[in-house]
Amino acid sequence: MRALRTSPGPAAAYAFRLGIVAGSAVGLAVLGLLYWYELLTPFVLGYVLVIVFPLYLVLVAVALSVWLGYDKDSTALRPVYRTKESK
């Protein structure tokens, strides 16, 4: 018997957006505090903002997508068929 999978609704989309905004705000606040207390130099802060912060946001998005039901597994895949064109 196949498992019944429902797609996430508008509440999940709103929660995803809110989670990304909250994750961004928390991440930037932590970076600001680290810079304020002089634990990060301007060069390191720039590196973290350009390289590490986008990776952090990807991890936040992955965690939110799994939690809210946006993740897909192999049962969600369908075979793709190409129709033969007649000449």
FENQUI-V497329 format. One record per backbone hydrogen bond with DSSP energy under -0.5 kcal/mol. NH is the residue of the N-H (numbers start at 1). CO is the residue of the C=O. If there is no record, write none. Layout:
BEGIN
nh | co
NH | CO
NH | CO
END
This chain:
BEGIN
nh | co
5 | 3
6 | 4
13 | 9
14 | 10
15 | 11
16 | 12
17 | 13
18 | 14
19 | 15
20 | 16
21 | 17
22 | 18
23 | 19
24 | 20
25 | 21
26 | 22
27 | 23
28 | 24
29 | 25
30 | 26
31 | 27
32 | 28
33 | 29
34 | 30
35 | 31
36 | 32
37 | 33
38 | 35
39 | 34
40 | 34
45 | 41
46 | 42
47 | 43
48 | 44
49 | 45
50 | 46
51 | 47
52 | 47
53 | 48
55 | 51
56 | 52
57 | 53
58 | 54
59 | 55
60 | 56
61 | 57
62 | 58
63 | 59
64 | 60
65 | 61
66 | 62
67 | 63
68 | 64
69 | 65
69 | 66
70 | 65
71 | 65
76 | 73
77 | 74
81 | 79
83 | 81
END
